[in-house]
Amino acid sequence: MSDVSKLEARVQQIEDSLQQIDRLDHEVYSLTQKLEKATNLLIDIVEKKKSLGVHDLEYVLLKLNIDGTKYHELPLLISRTERKFRETGEFPTIQGFHQMVIEIFSLTENDQKIFTLEVTKKVLEKFMNDEDNLFPVCKKILSS
């Protein structure tokens, strides 16, 4: 019976270790995304490819300390919205879309003072001006 107890204790220890590894893996991924975003923003500024503004998504995400694992949520939202637009012809208003963005980033009322409607508009303009014109829904949303 002692061997079974030892095995159960060892299994529990391994399960606890796996949870710790998963948590650390999530944290490393989030920090890697933030570091990449900050590095790219810094390079653009130094090379004068981009002037930094308070309505730039990259700046706002870093300022609000948004979890790096959520950085890909906004492009995915635009992609889902485009797919729905192509299937049904329906698209949200600019206010409705901005509200969806607020929800995916779990923004508080204070956060929304920084992540304004202008930030959402700039993101939509960026996707709208994509050279392949893959997201015509962005133009529709901006015109609503």
N, C-alpha and C positions, 0 to 999 in steps of 0.2 A: 504494500500500500504506500510505502514511503516513496517508491519510484514514481508512482502515479502522481503523488502530490508534488514531487520535484518537477515532473513533466508539465503539470498544470501551471505551476509557478513560472516555469521557463516560457511557456506559451503566452502567459499573461504579460511577462516582461517583453517578449517580442512584439506583441500587439501594442503595448505602450510605446515601444520604440518606433513602430511604424507610424503611429499618430504623430509623434514628434518629428519624424522625417518628413511626413506630408506637410506639416505646418511650416517647417523650415524651407521645404521646396517651394511652397507658395510664397513665402516671404522673399526668398532669393529671386524668384521670377518677377515679383512686383518691383523689387529694388533694381533689378536689371533693366526693366522697362523704363523706370524713372531715370536711371542713369543714361540710357540711350536717348531718351527724349531731351534731357538737359544738355547732353553732349552735342546732339544735332542742332539744338537751338543756339548754343554757344558758338559753334562753328559757323552757322549762318550769320550770326551777328558780327563775328570777327571778320568774316569774308565779305561783309556788307551785302549779302544776298537778300537779307531780310531785315527790316526794321522791326523792332519789338514794340508791340502795342498791347494795351490792356485788354483788347478783344481777341487776341490770338489764342487759339485753343491750347497750344502747347504751354504757353505761359500760364494760362488759367488753370490747367490741370496740375501743373507743378505748384502754383500758389495755393490752391485748395487742398494740396496733398491727397489727391484722388488716388485710390489704390491702382497701382500699375497694371493689375490684371484686368481692369475695366477699360483700359485705353482702346481696346479693339471693339468695344461695344457700340460706339457711335458709328463707325463705318458699317458695322453689321446692321444697325438700325436703318441706315440709309439704304442698304442693299435690300433689306426686307420690305421697306416702303416702296422701293422701285419695283420689286417683284409683284407686290400687291397692285401697284398702279398699272403694270402691264397686263395683269390678269383681269382686273375689275374696272380700271379707269379711275378708281378712287384714290384720293390723297388727302393728308391732313392739312389744316391751315397752318400758317407759320406759328401761331400761338399753340396749337395742338401738338405740333412737332416739338416745339421748345419744351412743352410739358413732358413729353416722352423722354427727352434728353435729361431733364431734371430728375425724372424717376430712375433712369438707368444708372445715373451717377449718385443717386440718393442724396441730393443736395438739400441742405437746410435753408431756412429763410435767409440767414446771413451769407451762406454760400451763393445764393441767387443774386445778391447784390454785386457779386464779382462775376458770376457766370450769367451774364445778362442775355437778353434776346439778341443783342448785337453779336455775341460770340457764336450763337447758333446760326445767325445769318451769314457770318463769315465762313463758317464750315460749309454751309450749303453752297455758297458762291464758289468755294474751292472745288467742291465736287462737281458743280455745274460747269465749271470751266475746264474740267478734265479734257485732255486733248482727244480722247476717244469718245467723248460724249456718251458715256455709259449710264449716266444718271439724269435723264431729262426730267424726272420727277422733282429734282431740286429746283428747277426753274418754276415749275408749277407751284410748289410750296411757297417760294419767295414771292410769287405774284398774288398769293391769296391774302 
